[in-house]
Amino acid sequence: MVKSAPSPIATRKPSKVEGIKENSNFLREPVATEILQDTTHFTENAVQLLKFHGSYQQDNRDNRTKGQEKDYQFMLRTKNPGGLVPPQLYLALDKIADEYGNQTLRATTRQGFQLHGILKKNLKSAIATIVKNLGSTLGACGDINRNVMAPPAPFKNRPEYQYAWEYAQNIADLLSAQTGAYYEIWLDGEKAISAEEDPEVKAARQRNGNGTIIHDNEEPIYGTYYMPRKFKICVTVPGDNSIDLYSQDLTLVVITNKKKQLEGFNIFAGGGLGRTHGKEETFARLADPIGYVAKDDVYDIVKAIVATQRDYGDRTDRRHARLKYLINDWGVDKFRTQVEEYFGKSVEAFKPLPEFKYHDFLGWNEQGDGKLFLGISIDNGRIKDEGSFQLKTALREIVEQLNLPIRLTPNHNLIFYDIEPDSKQAIQDILSRHGVVDDPSKIEPLVRYAMACPALPTCGLAITESERAIPGILERVRALLDKVGLQNEHFVVRMTGCPNGCARPYLAELGFVGSAPESYQLWLGGSPNQTRLAQPYTEKLHHNDLDSFLEPIFVYFKKSRKSKESFGDFCDRVGFDAIREFASTYEPQTANAANKSRHRVNLKEEVYSKLKEVAQSQGKPMTQLVTEALEAYFQNLS
């Protein structure tokens, strides 16, 4: 893969978006003017700024009619440091989804919520309701620090997890936009009641730190132009990779002493997954270890890293604007040296760390203080009611009855915590009555560890399906594994409808990245714990060819794997040349001939959902029901 940088920045003009930010009066205009206009959508300049306020303008492509205006609607994204969702906020979001949205909530892969289908005329009411119920959408999108992630597990007897939560919140506060535009536009200037900011955070925001602060500016850390592109941060604990730490611009790892007291943080920087097909100068990249700082210096080192990207990141080519490209072009040593100039002293040596493992914290668990927490798996993060499966209703009832706080997970699942043991049965009864599983051992492992982005019909960047396609893809992968004798095998599968990689497919063992309508780039070789990048194995695989394409790879895996070797580790060890050589001479099993000739059609989501529900209730395969229905239809025609 070629990883060449664009031409020198000094010879090129800033991108158009830089001018939009400069002329916005700190994110005010033209959003403030256009929200008052009786139109269905915003202009392009306003759309760019609207992202900073937590919203994307979208077009429902399922409803697109030639010659008519696009079906404009808006996605709202919340900002929840560490995934925290107070019960009051959850109930407000549930109500907004019903009144203004598409009756669903979408838990994201960055521990927030998305609401889809909101009309422009309802956007202000929706945002105001979120803010008045202890939430925010400010900085959930845009060229700014996004939601700060942290492991969602509420272990009260493991202080390092509590430190991760505390500093995720404090760093989110430190890097929050200071402009008054958000409250002026969405709450008519009324500042909502919120938790009191840590005095150390407030002081750190104003502390100069050798050029980290822009004086006499409404945005002391960001300045007039904010960041060159989005900036992503997480705080985690040694050994816990539930937050995909290598995919972040900046990762802080809590370091404690033998008494479990906080001493400082290890620092990783330069991760990022977004790329563009056919543009080899864009690429996924893992974060590098940078060094260690004592706890008293953590806010200053965060500011120093942000300032380095703010001042030296590429503002001319948005495809080359993330911190990963700056570090890739400069090298870690030069980057560290510049950070140390802003920091005012040297960064200490990186502290030893244990191997990082992935955890999803599903099912019932002890908190460590006598209370319980419950991790609930949510297929692709979509909280909805569909037939006998009433997840949205179940979660609402639990919150209404027990007033439990929630932590969203980085794999778009949900954790209820601070549960009294005598409330366990009541929760289980609610879930059972609404068809929701609370035992992760009853979830198909391929489904449990899979992720997909929303993609079509609403995401403007989507090339092909993702969330709506992955259930069928996983069924076929499962059937194929069973067929070749790998009944007990599972691995991490992730799918996105475009190369931006929102569901982090480049860290999966098997990654699908939309490359054309109904086709995907296939990535292989990531690790089960998301600590190694996958690599592109084929550029364009039509979904109809999936079974015949994957079968020889799975057969080779079965024949040549080492004991207990995972699929991703196997692909990385043997290499793609060996896999291709085996596949080129592979003779498919006779039974596969029928599979290769089977044709597939796409169904509308509501039709597919009804078909799945009926198939489950009758105990029949969906293919059988479709075949029977079509045969009856053709008989009636004749």
KEZA-585982 format. One record per residue (C-alpha): residue in one letter; x, y, z. Coordinates in pm, whole numbers, plus 50000, padded with zeros to 5 digits. Each point is the difference from the previous one (the first is absolute). Example, Ala and Ser with C-alpha at 12.3 -4.5 7.8 and 13.67 -1.06 7.14 Angstrom:
BEGIN
A512304955050780/S501375034449934/
END
This chain:
BEGIN
M500005000050000/V501435033849899/K499985024650287/S501225031549833/A499065034450131/P498415026549778/S502135029049872/P501415024050263/I497265017850193/A501585034549964/T499374999849623/R496284992750025/K496925019650099/P497894991150304/S496954978649927/K496575015449955/V498904988050344/E502745021050163/G498415031149850/I496554989550119/K501304996550356/E501825033449980/N496875018649889/S497614982450240/N500495022950302/F500924969650208/L497434975749858/R497075024449992/E499365008749639/P498324990849775/V498444973850235/A498385026250227/T498335016949704/E498964968949809/I498444981950297/L497375027750001/Q499164995449631/D497024979049894/T501994975949784/T500584962550005/H503805002150001/F503095021450056/T502465013849746/E503364982849957/N501865025550215/A497524995450284/V500194962149965/Q503745001150069/L499475020050318/L496974980250108/K502324970550059/F501665018750289/H496555002850157/G499594962149980/S497904995349688/Y500414987249644/Q497605009449723/Q498994968149822/D497794987749717/N497974968150033/R500974983249675/D497254974150035/N497545028449942/R501915017449722/T497855007449695/K501495012749675/G499105036049933/Q498855007050354/E501785015950295/K502104977250214/D498374985350310/Y501965022150238/Q500304989550361/F502535003650278/M502054977150216/L500735012150352/R502944985650195/T500455003550373/K503295005150181/N500294977250303/P503524998650151/G500724964650111/G496634989949860/L498045013950296/V496275004149940/P498025011250308/P496504984750026/Q498345033849945/L501915004549673/Y499234965049877/L496265005250045/A500235033649819/L501834983949706/D497464971949985/K497205025749979/I501795021249738/A500464969049783/D496254994150007/E498855035949961/Y502565013549754/G502104970749874/N499534966149840/Q498944982750325/T503464984950056/L503175008950190/R503434990749868/A502804993550247/T503255010049829/T503484984750001/R501235030750193/Q497664995950297/G497355024949899/F496504998949854/Q498805009649655/L496445009749915/H498994997349636/G497185014649794/I499605034050171/L498565027649781/K501535034649991/K496925015650159/N500464977450303/L503785002450033/K500065028750249/S497404983950226/A501894967049994/I503365015550093/A498435021950268/T498324969650156/I503314981150008/V501835028850169/K497255005850255/N500204963250096/L503724999450086/G501254992249650/S501855017449720/T500704996849630/L502695027349991/G503194986449846/A498544965849924/C500995006949637/G502165026149823/D503675010450002/I500344997550376/N500634975050276/R497234974049980/N498554978650278/V502714988450244/M499754962550045/A500734978150302/P499404963550096/P496324997650098/A500404974150279/P498885014950337/F502474981250221/K499775018050334/N502774978850152/R502505007649723/P501025036750038/E501705001349660/Y496574997649832/Q498695028750210/Y503055020849904/A499334992949632/W496435012750036/E501105030850194/Y502675010649753/A497874992349694/Q497465025050135/N502645025750098/I501794998549665/A496665003049822/D499345031550206/L503505013549935/L499584997049624/S496365009749977/A499235029049766/Q499735032550196/T497995019649742/G496605012150113/A498554991149659/Y498544966650112/Y497825014450276/E499135031249802/I498664980249704/W498334970250166/L498935013950339/D499585037049915/G503015008850214/E498894980850308/K502954981450158/A498854966050117/I500694987250347/S502934976049990/A502474983850235/E502585023650150/E503244999349807/D503114988050184/P502025031150106/E503194983449875/V498444996449656/K498935036449992/A503465011550102/A501694977049748/R497925013949715/Q501385034950057/R503594990150084/N502245011049714/G502454971149983/N502505014349749/G497505008449728/T497184975550059/I497565028450072/I498755025949751/H499525031750204/D497035023849963/N498074973749808/E496574985650067/E501594965749955/P503255000550202/I501064964849897/Y498504997249651/G500195035449870/T498025013349705/Y500584969749777/Y499494971850252/M501814967549907/P501064989849647/R497674969850031/K498254979850269/F502054989550303/K499284968250199/I501144992150354/C499574971150241/V501114992250354/T500454963550093/V501654977350257/P502894975649951/G498874969149814/D496525012649905/N499515005449627/S496225002550005/I500485034649847/D502204991449700/L502825021250138/Y502204996649690/S497375017049782/Q500035032950195/D501825032749934/L500955000550369/T499784972450261/L500795003850369/V500614968550206/V499505003150375/I503114990550201/T499584993050373/N502424990350276/K499854968650217/K497405016850221/K497835006249691/Q500555037550027/L500195019549674/E503565009349904/G499755010049634/F499224989849645/N501684982449711/I499375017949671/F499264985849655/A499385022649699/G499454998549626/G497334973649951/G497215004049747/L498084978449754/G498375022449739/R501274996149644/T498835004349639/H499804972949733/G502565004949725/K501935025950202/E503024981050127/E501245030650185/T497074994450238/F500244970450234/A499024984850332/R502685003450267/L500614987450354/A500945024150279/D503625001350116/P501265000750360/I501225035350077/G500974999850368/Y498735004850354/V498955030150210/A499175004050368/K496355005950088/D500605036950080/D501185005449642/V497274981549815/Y497955030449894/D503085018149879/I501184970549790/V496534996849846/K500085036949911/A503534996649859/I498964971449769/V496845018049893/A501985032049933/T502544981049792/Q497254986249776/R498185033650001/D503085019149883/Y501734974349777/G497174977949871/D499155002949630/R497295026249941/T500274998349621/D499034963849929/R497294986050226/R500944964649900/H503445006350151/A498855020050303/R499914974650284/L502754997450262/K501024965849866/Y501325016249681/L501995026150193/I501684973050209/N500484977749695/D501655028649807/W502105012950290/G500814967950183/V499384994450371/D503235016750118/K499365033049822/F496384999850116/R501054993750360/T502545028349981/Q497365024849882/V497564988450269/E502725005050262/E500495036049881/Y496365007450076/F500144978850316/G503055018350133/K501974969150103/S500914965249888/V497514971749994/E501044970850220/A500664964849874/F497004978149921/K499054976850289/P499774962149941/L496484987749927/P498364965749990/E498534986449679/F496745016949906/K496874978449976/Y496515006949868/H497114998350249/D496295006149938/F498694996850360/L496724984049892/G497714981350238/W499685002850378/N503115010650191/E501045009650353/Q500895036950036/G502234994450300/D497885019750247/G497174975250049/K498055012649700/L499724985649649/F500315011949644/L498444985449687/G501425002449649/I497354996449729/S500974991549643/I498425022449736/D500224988049640/N501875027749816/G499035024350272/R496435003749873/I497515003550287/K496574993349854/D496724981250036/E499434974549725/G497324973350024/S500434979650318/F503465015150055/Q499315031450206/L503435012350107/K499105036950001/T496964994450221/A501954977150234/L502815024950057/R497545028350058/E498094979350260/I503214991450186/V501065036450018/E496545012050100/Q499624973950276/L503534999050142/N501555033649899/L503284983149907/P502965018049842/I501354986849669/R503444996749847/L500134995049624/T502794977249881/P502455004849710/N498424969949826/H496615017649998/N498594979950288/L498555012950329/I500724994950370/F497585006150288/Y501855004050329/D499525006950371/I497394972350000/E498844987650341/P500124961750008/D496324998250089/S499175018549676/K501604973549780/Q496864978949960/A497855030249909/I502465009349724/Q500134964449870/D496204998749992/I499795032249797/L502624987949752/S498454965449964/R496525014449948/H501345021149713/G502144973349833/V503385014050109/V502854976350092/D502085008150310/D502264969349979/P502865006049752/S500624962549967/K496704998149811/I501155025149738/E501594987149679/P503695009150053/L500395013949648/V497165024150079/R501265008050348/Y503395012849880/A498855015849672/M499505036749924/A498545019049706/C499475036849926/P496525013549905/A500945006549631/L496995000149765/P497495015349974/T500955030850204/C503805003650005/G501075022449714/L503384982949973/A498674964549972/I500874981349682/T498074968850093/E498084983350284/S501454992250341/E497634998650299/R497194985649788/A502344975449826/I502064985750284/P497324977250153/G499754980749674/I503775000349950/L500574985650348/E497414972849937/R501854989949685/V503415000650173/R498584978350278/A498534975449750/L503304998649813/L502004993650317/D497584972250095/K500294985149653/V503814997450005/G500124985650351/L500665031550204/Q496774999050199/N501595013850317/E502035027149831/H499295037250018/F501945032149945/V499645037749986/V498035011849695/R499475036949928/M498315017049706/T499775035649870/G498215014449699/C502985021849906/P503765001850069/N499675025450284/G499924970250235/C497535011550268/A499524964050123/R503814995650004/P500184971749739/Y503755004449952/L500584984750344/A497714970149942/E500994964449920/L497565001649707/G499155035149882/F497545010649730/V500435035249859/G497495012749745/S501695005249663/A497094999649749/P496264993350007/E499504965550159/S503794995050008/Y502705001750263/Q503725002350042/L501014970450220/W502545004850279/L501644970950183/G502494994850280/G499055023050284/S500354985650348/P497194987950231/N500985027650242/Q500225027649736/T503715006350055/R501114994349638/L498825014849672/A498314977849745/Q501115002649636/P497955002149678/Y499674965549844/T497725008149705/E498775033149865/K496464992149890/L497994969650107/H496344999149898/H497874986650282/N498614972749772/D503524985649974/L500695000450372/D499464962750066/S502174986849719/F502715025850076/L500274993050372/E499664962149989/P503594992049894/I501355025050254/F498064983150281/V501034965349881/Y503675010549993/F499575014550349/K498594966950126/K502774979549841/S503015021650085/R499235018850321/K502074995150314/S498364988250319/K497445025650122/E501215025149738/S497415026349915/F498915007149643/G501615034549999/D503274987450145/F500034971949744/C499555023749705/D502735022650132/R502414970950060/V499694981349669/G499655031249784/F497775007949706/D502204983149739/A499544966350168/I496265005550036/R499655009649633/E502074970449888/F497784975850192/A496835016949873/S501174998549637/T500174962050005/Y497074993750231/E497234977749867/P496695009350164/Q497924973050161/T497184987049784/A497405014950226/N501435033949933/A499004999649635/A496455007750100/N501165028350224/K502005015749718/S496995000749772/R497595014350254/H498855035249925/R499305026550263/V497675029850007/N499845029750233/L496945005750218/K498745031550168/E500875000050368/E496384997150114/V499384970549765/Y503184982350113/S499085005750366/K496514985649952/L501404970449808/K502504992850277/E497295002350266/V497674976049816/A502834975849927/Q500934998850368/S496404995250110/Q499484971449749/G503414984450051/K500815001749629/P502985014649811/M499315033849842/T501034986149661/Q497294973550024/L497315025550079/V501065022449710/T500094970549759/E496524988350109/A498565035149969/L501485005849654/E498884965849873/A496465007650114/Y500185034449837/F501164985749664/Q497274973450011/N497405027250043/L501465018549701/S499524969349780/
END
